[in-house]
């Protein structure tokens, strides 16, 4: 069965934004050693440029995530288990955004490492939980 056009738009935007937010963090993390070798300011410049794309993607994720919840609510009455998993995902998304923000503002190596690791791990967790919710 083919999904209605708006479902396709909603899910496509959500997946595209997730590829930028989650995938971009993974790619940037993998590139850090090479970027450092190119110069001490290069990783910072790459991160600033990435943030110009990542934060709008995060906003699209939140917006389409809300749209997803509204769309599912209209289709049927999700179980209480669905709601519990949804609340966990919302908390993980909040952690992902907050730790990414703190990583961007960190000025110490320890802060960059801790908040970067938490941002990446929580972004991956949100992705997996989203797949669970999608069924």
Secondary structure, DSSP 8 states (H G I E B T S, - for coil): ----HHHHHHHHHHHHHHIIIIIHHHHHHHHHHHHHHH-TTHHHHHHHHHHHHHHHHHHHHHHHHHHHHHHHHHHS---HHHHHHHHHHHHHHHHHHHHHHHHHH--SHHHHHHHHHHHHHHHHHHHHHHHHHH-
